[in-house]
Amino acid sequence: MAARLWPLVRDVLVWTKAPMLFRNELVAVDGLAGEARAAEPGEVKRVGSDPVIVPLAADGGARVEVAAAGDDRGRAPGLLAVSAPPPSR
């Protein structure tokens, strides 16, 4: 049996931090951490009307919340909504 040359690929959240936009942050995401919820008034800005918050379970037990426009509620989780559980390490 051949040795594994590449680690298993996982879902990765990538965002560029403001204000300088000089570097990206990478977070390994294990899957959804719950259902999408409506954002509280003033919680999210510049995302459009009726924004939603999608909670993601990140590596090491952390939780990341991603905001999306209400019109994109069904698309916001992406493949995480239908993906299989992450492989055991």
C-alpha positions in Angstrom: 0.0 0.0 0.0 1.4 3.4 -1.0 2.1 5.9 1.7 -0.2 8.9 1.9 1.6 11.9 0.4 -1.1 14.5 0.9 -3.2 15.1 4.0 -6.9 14.8 3.8 -8.5 18.0 2.4 -11.0 19.8 4.6 -13.2 22.8 4.2 -11.4 26.0 4.7 -12.8 29.5 5.4 -10.7 32.2 3.9 -11.1 35.9 4.4 -9.1 39.0 3.9 -8.8 41.2 6.9 -9.6 44.9 6.6 -8.5 47.7 6.6 -5.2 47.0 4.8 -6.1 43.7 3.0 -2.5 42.6 3.1 -3.0 39.0 4.4 -5.6 36.3 4.4 -6.8 34.3 7.5 -7.4 30.6 7.1 -9.7 28.6 9.4 -10.2 24.8 9.0 -14.0 24.3 9.3 -15.5 21.0 10.4 -19.1 21.8 9.5 -22.1 23.7 10.6 -22.4 24.5 14.3 -26.2 25.0 14.2 -28.9 26.5 12.1 -28.7 29.9 10.4 -30.4 32.6 12.4 -31.6 36.1 11.7 -29.2 38.8 12.7 -30.1 41.2 15.5 -30.7 44.9 14.5 -27.3 46.6 14.2 -25.3 43.3 14.6 -24.3 43.2 10.9 -23.7 46.1 8.5 -23.4 46.3 4.7 -24.7 42.8 4.0 -28.1 43.8 2.7 -31.6 43.6 4.1 -32.5 40.8 6.5 -29.0 39.4 7.1 -28.5 35.9 8.5 -25.8 34.5 10.7 -24.4 31.0 9.8 -22.4 29.4 12.7 -19.5 27.2 11.7 -17.6 24.7 13.8 -13.9 25.4 13.4 -10.8 23.4 14.2 -10.0 23.0 18.0 -13.6 23.6 19.1 -13.8 27.2 18.0 -16.9 28.7 16.5 -17.0 31.2 13.6 -20.1 33.1 12.6 -20.5 34.2 9.0 -23.0 36.9 7.9 -24.9 36.6 4.6 -27.7 38.5 3.0 -31.1 37.1 3.7 -31.6 36.3 0.0 -28.6 34.0 0.2 -29.8 32.1 3.3 -29.9 28.8 1.3 -26.5 29.3 -0.3 -24.6 30.6 2.7 -23.7 27.2 4.2 -22.5 26.0 0.8 -21.4 22.4 0.6 -21.2 22.2 4.4 -24.9 21.7 4.5 -24.6 18.4 2.6 -21.1 17.3 3.3 -20.2 14.2 5.1 -18.7 14.4 8.6 -15.0 15.2 8.7 -12.6 12.2 8.7 -11.3 11.1 12.1 -7.7 12.0 12.7 
